[in-house]
Amino acid sequence: MPRSSPRARSAKPAAAPKVGFVSLGCPKALADSERILTQLRAEGYVTSPSYEAADVVVINTCGFIDAAVEESLDAIGEAMAENGKVVVTGCLGAKSEVIRDKFPEVLSITGPQDYAGVMKAVHAAAPPAHDPFMNLVPQQGIKLTPKHYAYLKISEGCNHKCSFCIIPSMRGKLASRPVAEVLREAERLVKSGVQELLVISQDTSAYGADLKYASGRWRDRDYETRMLGLCEGLSELGAWVRLHYVYPYPHVDHIIPLMAQGKVLPYLDVPFQHASPKVLKAMKRPAAAEDTLERIAAWRKICPELAIRSTFIVGFPGETEKDFALLLDWLEEAQLDRVGCFQYSPVEGATANALPGAVPDEVKQERYERFMEKQQAISAARLQRKIGQTIEVLVDEVHEDAASVARSAADAPEIDGKVYIQGKLRPLPGQRLKVKVVDADEYDLFAKLA
């Protein structure tokens, strides 16, 4: 076998190509970004802290509402100006003409989930320099969240045809991941130190519905229990399990006992969107307002500590003052714990754009303010009842000269409230501990170590 020449032995390996990466949009897009970054790392790429130092820039875009489209276009424009070699992917990539019209020189445009397309474009712009003897990827893959929590995507796409939404046209119909694959990923995350699994999808409660007739051995109702089976499997891993984007289907009732037993966090993120039957029909939503109130009452009877968060749209085309009054009445009766509200804005490609009865912007703003004032009072009253209770929290941040920041079972990261822990003792980020609630405001709790 010929020896290597001295020159060959002393040659330095090629420098790893650098990729700048920008991730925009919702947690589902963040999970896509983590998958792309994991593959890049596996092939020897490193991330660049600046546009100037990058060999190529990847931008994972959002295109759901006009503000998100503008944010994505601004990010592309900045990257083009600072670097010039830009690969675009994500939801806005499904509308490639919007991007090409403004930035015809971008290297590549792909839609969401087209991981192979992104890698192909990156390879062309900056060939990989993979060293097979290096351990490039941690067991859990590349994460963009703190070490102690992670998003767990269980499916992609959606079968609903909501008139204000274009997600099905961007991400396709429902495609559930095999339960064994999801549980393996969850197990790897927990072994790597993750204390909270945030289950996400476009429609978490429809998990497995697309596999209903995949095999003759499945009975007709088996697909309704797949969400239950998944939750039972996740509950055995020892981490908090938080469910997002859950539609109020009847089979969700079977998950509530797991929450009452402490196996899954007593928390549901349910996108109710409105309460007026007329508006819900125009939105093409899959549930009626009176049914949701009955379901909420039934859930809380089984699990009194259940926290429910939701989002709503005010100023939808055709929404009258009577419709809005119905929404306020519903909100008062529902007594939700966490609520977000959006003023309706047209989304390119959405069928709601053609609906009559556009609501003036000043009316939208006025209804938004009344809605949030109502919910603020509800939230404050519900949090006041927690004063004196001892609760478990997960620590997110530790500050030397200020209260440490944590979250309770009722608080998802980024979107809900916080628990501020007072006292000289400093816990560690990712630590779960017991605290006693001593005060509350409209959105947050204040506590001391129990």
C-alpha positions in Angstrom: 0.0 0.0 0.0 1.7 3.3 -1.0 2.6 5.7 1.7 1.1 9.2 1.8 3.5 11.9 0.7 4.8 14.3 3.4 2.8 17.0 1.6 -0.4 15.0 1.8 0.2 14.1 5.5 0.6 17.8 6.4 -2.3 19.1 4.3 -4.9 20.8 6.5 -8.5 19.8 6.1 -10.7 22.2 4.2 -12.4 24.9 6.3 -16.0 24.1 7.1 -18.4 26.1 5.0 -20.4 28.6 7.0 -24.2 29.0 6.8 -26.1 32.0 8.1 -29.6 31.0 9.2 -32.7 33.0 9.9 -35.8 31.3 11.3 -39.1 33.1 11.3 -42.7 32.2 12.1 -44.4 29.7 14.4 -43.1 26.8 16.5 -43.8 24.4 13.5 -41.4 26.5 11.4 -38.9 26.4 14.2 -39.0 22.6 14.3 -38.4 22.7 10.5 -35.4 24.9 11.1 -34.0 22.6 13.7 -34.2 19.7 11.2 -32.4 21.7 8.5 -29.7 22.8 10.9 -29.2 19.2 12.1 -28.6 18.0 8.6 -26.3 20.9 7.9 -24.3 20.1 11.0 -24.2 16.4 10.0 -22.6 17.4 6.7 -19.9 19.5 8.3 -21.4 23.0 8.0 -21.1 25.5 10.8 -23.4 28.4 11.5 -22.2 31.9 11.0 -23.0 34.7 13.5 -23.1 37.3 10.7 -24.1 37.7 7.1 -20.7 38.9 6.1 -18.9 35.7 7.3 -21.4 33.3 5.8 -20.8 31.4 2.5 -24.6 31.2 2.0 -27.7 32.3 4.0 -30.8 30.2 4.5 -34.0 32.0 5.5 -37.0 30.0 6.7 -39.9 32.3 6.1 -43.5 32.7 7.4 -46.3 33.8 5.0 -49.5 33.4 7.1 -50.5 37.0 7.5 -49.5 40.2 5.8 -47.3 41.3 8.7 -45.4 37.9 8.5 -45.0 38.3 4.8 -43.5 41.7 5.2 -41.2 40.5 8.0 -40.0 37.6 5.7 -39.4 39.9 2.7 -37.5 42.4 4.9 -35.3 39.5 6.2 -34.6 38.4 2.6 -33.8 41.9 1.5 -31.4 42.4 4.4 -29.6 39.1 3.6 -29.4 39.9 -0.1 -27.9 43.3 0.7 -25.4 42.0 3.3 -24.5 38.7 1.6 -26.1 38.2 -1.8 -26.2 34.4 -1.7 -29.6 33.5 -0.2 -31.7 30.3 -0.1 -35.3 30.9 0.8 -37.6 28.2 2.2 -40.7 27.9 4.4 -44.3 29.0 4.1 -43.7 32.1 2.0 -41.7 29.9 -0.3 -45.0 28.4 -1.4 -45.7 31.8 -3.1 -42.4 31.9 -5.0 -43.6 34.6 -7.3 -44.0 37.0 -4.4 -40.3 36.5 -3.6 -39.0 36.4 -7.2 -40.8 39.6 -8.2 -38.9 41.5 -5.5 -35.7 39.5 -5.3 -35.1 37.7 -8.6 -31.5 36.9 -7.7 -32.2 34.6 -4.8 -30.4 31.3 -5.3 -33.4 29.0 -4.6 -37.0 29.1 -3.3 -38.6 26.1 -1.8 -41.8 25.6 0.2 -42.2 24.2 3.8 -40.8 20.7 4.5 -38.7 20.6 1.4 -35.5 19.7 3.3 -33.9 18.1 0.3 -34.4 21.2 -1.8 -32.8 23.4 0.8 -29.8 21.0 1.1 -29.4 20.8 -2.7 -29.3 24.6 -2.9 -26.8 24.9 -0.1 -24.6 22.2 -1.6 -24.5 24.2 -4.9 -23.6 27.5 -3.2 -21.1 26.1 -0.7 -20.0 22.4 -1.1 -19.8 20.5 2.2 -16.6 19.6 3.9 -17.7 16.7 6.0 -15.1 14.9 8.2 -16.5 11.4 9.0 -14.3 11.1 12.0 -15.9 14.0 13.8 -19.0 13.6 16.1 -20.8 16.5 14.5 -24.4 16.1 15.8 -25.6 15.8 19.4 -28.0 12.9 20.1 -31.0 15.2 20.2 -30.1 17.0 17.0 -29.7 20.8 16.7 -32.1 22.7 18.9 -33.0 26.4 18.7 -34.8 26.4 22.1 -33.1 26.4 25.5 -31.8 23.0 26.6 -34.7 22.2 29.0 -37.6 22.4 26.6 -38.2 21.3 23.0 -41.0 21.4 20.4 -42.1 18.0 19.2 -43.8 18.0 15.8 -46.2 15.0 15.5 -47.8 15.8 12.1 -47.7 18.2 9.2 -50.5 19.9 7.2 -54.2 20.3 7.9 -57.5 19.0 6.5 -59.6 22.0 7.5 -60.7 24.6 5.0 -61.0 27.6 7.3 -61.8 30.6 5.1 -59.2 32.9 6.7 -56.3 30.4 6.5 -54.0 29.3 3.7 -51.9 26.8 5.6 -53.3 23.7 3.7 -52.2 25.3 0.4 -48.7 25.9 1.9 -48.2 22.7 4.0 -50.6 20.3 2.4 -53.1 17.9 3.9 -52.7 16.2 7.3 -49.7 13.8 7.3 -49.1 12.1 10.7 -45.7 10.8 11.8 -45.6 7.2 12.9 -46.1 7.0 16.7 -42.9 5.0 17.2 -40.9 7.6 15.4 -42.4 10.4 17.5 -41.7 8.5 20.8 -38.1 7.7 19.8 -37.5 11.4 19.2 -39.1 12.4 22.4 -37.1 9.8 24.3 -33.8 11.1 22.8 -34.8 14.7 23.8 -35.6 13.7 27.4 -32.3 11.7 27.7 -30.5 14.8 26.5 -31.9 16.9 29.4 -35.2 18.2 28.1 -37.7 18.7 30.9 -40.7 19.8 28.8 -42.0 18.5 25.5 -44.3 20.9 23.6 -46.4 18.9 21.2 -47.2 20.8 18.1 -48.8 20.4 14.7 -51.5 22.2 12.7 -54.2 20.0 14.3 -52.9 17.9 17.2 -56.2 16.3 17.9 -56.5 15.0 14.4 -53.3 13.0 14.9 -53.6 9.6 13.1 -56.8 10.5 11.3 -55.0 10.2 7.9 -54.0 6.7 8.8 -57.5 5.5 9.5 -57.6 3.1 6.6 -53.9 2.5 6.2 -54.2 -1.1 7.1 -57.1 -3.6 7.4 -56.2 -4.4 11.0 -57.3 -1.0 12.1 -60.9 -0.7 13.3 -62.9 2.3 12.3 -62.5 4.1 15.7 -58.8 3.3 16.2 -57.7 6.6 14.7 -59.6 8.4 17.4 -57.5 6.7 20.1 -54.1 7.4 18.5 -53.8 10.8 20.1 -54.5 9.1 23.4 -51.9 6.4 22.8 -49.3 9.0 21.9 -50.0 11.0 25.0 -49.8 7.8 27.1 -46.5 7.0 25.6 -45.1 10.5 26.1 -46.3 10.5 29.7 -44.0 7.7 30.6 -40.8 9.6 29.8 -40.8 11.8 33.0 -41.0 15.2 31.3 -43.7 17.7 31.2 -46.0 17.2 28.2 -47.8 20.2 26.9 -50.4 20.0 24.1 -50.8 22.8 21.5 -53.3 23.4 18.6 -55.9 21.0 19.9 -59.4 21.2 18.3 -62.3 20.4 20.6 -63.2 17.1 19.1 -65.1 14.6 21.3 -62.2 12.2 21.5 -60.1 14.9 23.3 -62.2 14.1 26.3 -60.2 10.9 26.7 -57.0 12.9 27.3 -58.4 14.9 30.2 -58.1 12.0 32.7 -54.4 11.8 31.9 -54.2 15.4 33.0 -56.2 14.8 36.2 -53.7 12.0 37.0 -50.7 14.2 36.5 -49.4 12.3 33.5 -49.9 15.1 31.0 -49.8 18.8 31.9 -53.4 20.1 32.6 -53.1 22.6 29.7 -54.9 22.8 26.4 -54.2 25.3 23.6 -57.5 25.3 21.7 -58.0 27.8 18.8 -61.7 28.7 19.3 -61.4 31.8 17.1 -65.0 33.1 17.8 -68.3 32.4 19.5 -71.0 33.7 17.1 -72.5 30.8 15.1 -72.8 33.1 12.1 -69.1 34.1 12.2 -67.9 30.6 12.9 -69.9 29.4 9.9 -68.3 32.1 7.7 -64.9 31.1 9.1 -65.7 27.4 8.3 -64.7 26.3 11.8 -65.4 22.7 12.8 -67.1 23.4 16.2 -70.2 25.4 17.4 -69.9 27.8 20.3 -72.5 26.2 22.5 -70.7 22.8 22.1 -67.4 24.3 23.2 -68.9 25.7 26.4 -70.3 22.3 27.3 -67.0 20.7 26.5 -65.0 23.1 28.6 -67.4 22.6 31.6 -67.0 18.8 31.2 -63.2 19.0 31.0 -63.0 21.1 34.2 -65.3 18.8 36.0 -62.8 15.9 35.4 -59.7 18.1 35.8 -60.5 21.3 37.9 -56.9 22.6 37.5 -57.0 22.5 33.7 -55.7 25.7 32.1 -57.1 26.6 28.7 -55.5 29.1 26.3 -57.0 30.2 23.0 -56.8 32.7 20.2 -59.6 34.7 18.7 -60.2 37.0 15.7 -62.2 40.2 16.0 -63.4 42.2 13.0 -64.0 39.2 10.7 -66.0 40.1 7.6 -69.6 40.3 8.4 -69.1 40.5 12.2 -71.8 42.8 13.7 -71.9 44.3 17.1 -74.4 41.6 18.1 -71.8 38.9 17.0 -69.1 40.6 19.0 -71.4 40.8 22.1 -72.0 37.1 21.8 -68.2 36.6 21.8 -67.8 38.7 25.0 -70.6 36.8 26.7 -69.0 33.5 25.7 -65.6 34.7 27.0 -67.2 35.6 30.4 -68.8 32.2 30.7 -65.8 30.2 29.4 -63.3 31.9 31.9 -60.3 30.9 29.8 -56.9 31.2 31.5 -54.8 32.6 28.6 -56.1 34.3 25.5 -54.6 36.0 22.5 -56.6 38.2 20.1 -56.0 39.3 16.5 -57.7 41.9 14.4 -58.7 40.3 11.1 -56.5 41.2 8.1 -56.9 39.7 4.6 -54.4 37.0 3.7 -53.6 36.6 0.0 -55.2 33.4 -1.3 -57.8 33.1 1.6 -61.4 32.7 0.6 -62.5 35.1 3.4 -61.2 37.9 1.2 -64.3 37.7 -0.9 -66.8 37.8 2.0 -69.0 40.9 2.2 -69.3 43.1 5.2 -65.7 44.3 5.8 -65.3 45.8 9.2 -63.6 49.3 9.4 -60.2 49.4 11.0 -61.3 51.7 13.8 -64.1 49.3 14.7 -61.7 46.4 14.7 -59.4 48.4 17.1 -62.2 49.3 19.4 -63.5 45.7 19.6 -59.9 44.5 20.2 -59.5 46.8 23.1 -62.9 45.8 24.6 -62.1 42.1 24.2 -58.6 42.4 25.8 -60.0 44.5 28.7 -62.6 41.8 29.4 -60.0 39.0 29.2 -57.5 40.9 31.4 -60.1 41.1 34.2 -60.8 37.3 33.8 -57.1 36.5 33.8 -56.4 38.7 36.9 -59.2 37.1 38.9 -58.1 33.5 38.0 -54.5 34.2 39.0 -55.6 35.9 42.3 -57.1 32.5 43.3 -53.7 30.9 43.1 -52.2 33.1 45.9 -51.3 30.9 48.8 -51.1 27.7 46.6 -48.0 25.6 46.3 -47.3 24.8 42.7 -44.6 23.1 40.6 -42.6 25.3 38.2 -39.9 24.9 35.6 -37.1 27.5 35.8 -36.3 29.3 32.5 -33.9 32.1 33.6 -31.7 32.8 36.7 -30.7 36.4 37.5 -28.2 37.4 40.2 -29.8 40.7 41.2 -33.5 40.0 40.3 -36.1 37.3 40.7 -35.6 34.1 38.8 -38.1 33.5 36.0 -40.0 30.2 35.8 -43.3 28.9 34.3 -46.1 26.8 35.8 -48.1 24.1 34.2 -50.5 26.9 33.0 -47.7 28.7 31.1 -46.2 27.8 27.7 -43.0 29.5 26.7 -43.1 32.8 24.8 -46.9 33.1 24.7 -48.2 32.9 28.3 -47.3 34.4 31.7 -44.4 33.8 34.0 -43.7 33.0 37.6 -41.1 35.3 39.3 -39.3 33.5 42.2 -38.2 35.8 44.9 -35.5 35.0 47.5 -31.7 34.7 47.8 -31.4 31.0 46.8 -30.9 30.7 43.0 -32.3 27.6 41.3 -30.8 26.3 38.0 -32.3 26.8 34.5 -34.3 23.6 33.7 -34.9 22.8 37.3 -38.4 21.8 38.4 -39.3 22.8 41.9 -42.1 23.7 44.3 -42.9 27.3 45.0 -45.6 29.1 47.0 -47.5 31.8 45.2 -47.5 35.1 47.2 -48.9 37.6 44.7 -50.3 38.0 41.2 -51.1 40.6 38.6 -53.1 40.4 35.3 -50.7 37.8 33.7 -47.9 36.7 36.0 -47.4 35.1 39.4 -44.9 36.0 42.1 -43.7 33.2 44.4 -41.1 32.1 46.9 -39.5 28.7 47.3 -41.8 26.4 49.2 
